[in-house]
Amino acid sequence: MTKQERAARTRQELIRAAAETFAQHGYVQARLADISASAGVSPGALHFHFENKAALAAAVEAEASVALRAVARDVYRGRQIALQALTDATHALAELLRDDVVARSGFQLSCQNTLGTGLSLRQEWQGCVQHLLALAGTEGTLAEGVAEQDMATAIVGATIGFEVLGRDNPEWLSQRTVTRFWRVMQPRLAAPQVLERLNPAGARPLAGVAPYGPNRPSRGGADLEGRARS
Amino acid sequence: MTKQERAARTRQELIRAAAETFAQHGYVQARLADISASAGVSPGALHFHFENKAALAAAVEAEASVALRAVARDVYRGRQIALQALTDATHALAELLRDDVVARSGFQLSCQNTLGTGLSLRQEWQGCVQHLLALAGTEGTLAEGVAEQDMATAIVGATIGFEVLGRDNPEWLSQRTVTRFWRVMQPRLAAPQVLERLNPAGARPLAGVAPYGPNRPSRGGADLEGRARS
């Protein structure tokens, strides 16, 4: 391993350790000494990479933003029905928040008003939801008589609620919870002719679950699979 | 004013000042000196009423819980269609969080994992939602083919999302936002024969808005009006 590779690895290790410490103790009470110890580096090494705690928090948020954009990119790339892409995106966001402490901590930092940077992750997510609903409107797969803005309000509200509730109880970020939400929403949001091609559990195949109806194209699942592999 | 009345007033003033300080700076960074100054009392008077910051936070949460229960009690008392009571309860919760810094701070304290007491307010709200859905199920006004637990997941998720998003942008707690949510949800959740008797904007009359359809009984509005007056 070159010196550069070692430095990059140490930096990543510090970001992960900071995210874990922020998630556990909150930003204000997190101590730099605990973060460097958890990353297995000296306090001097921490200061070589990050000037202070705020710089570490900004790095956590930036990493979380990259992960969120990867989720959005992969569902856009799917070229499936837009409402299924939106369903898959919420499943992918929940999985990300469940499994990735950096993403979880990045969203959580935006809950505390001690940092000025907070709102952007939630706004990015809101933008993703609105974009996919606009796509659905363009492709003509939305139910008539429901305003896109009303749909966005319900979807953004619920997914941010799951994010916050999931900090204390991960069941709120489970595939089961997100599936429950879409079982309520899909029949209200989708035009009748596309409803049977939608899967509230997400288009990603799971062991022991038959995810597709007979009419369902298989490419949608492969895309979120692709995200997980990359 | 008797000595007892003065003491009770000072205690209330300290709780309000603490809620404002927690909401603005977060629990960890809130300083007792700022709280006593904001309440217009000496540090000694603060310590006469509250042993420490945790005791103040517990008092804020207790007050918020009382306010939340008043919301729940008033909508139960209405004896209207249970789904309208649930709609009204979410409007009343949003209004409470928008207008009452003690309620807002009480919910916000449960977002920080520095206190052990946090989860109860959200759990109380979840219990209120589940109870009203069960009532709706018993009275036969729910749509067929939608599980009550799925409905509760969507409603609790969205309302907690509005609570959190509303801290940065009060529009998320506006009557407009809550009405948008129920315009999406009521047609999915209500049995067809009661749908025209439901009002997504809440049963409480607003100046310049015609809140009732022709078939709507007027008592539902009076109940939340009663809450506002008390």
Interface residues (C-beta under 8 A of the other chain):
Chain A: Q24 H25 G26 V28 Q29 C111 Q112 N113 T114 G118 L119 R122 V146 A147 Q149 D150 M151 T153 A154 V156 G157 A158 T159 I160 G161 F162 E163 V164 L165 R167 D168 W172 T177 R180 F181 R183 V184 M185 P187 R188 L189
Chain B: Q24 H25 G26 V28 Q29 C111 Q112 N113 T114 G118 L119 R122 V146 A147 Q149 D150 M151 T153 A154 V156 G157 A158 T159 I160 G161 F162 E163 V164 L165 R167 D168 W172 T177 R180 F181 R183 V184 M185 P187 R188 L189
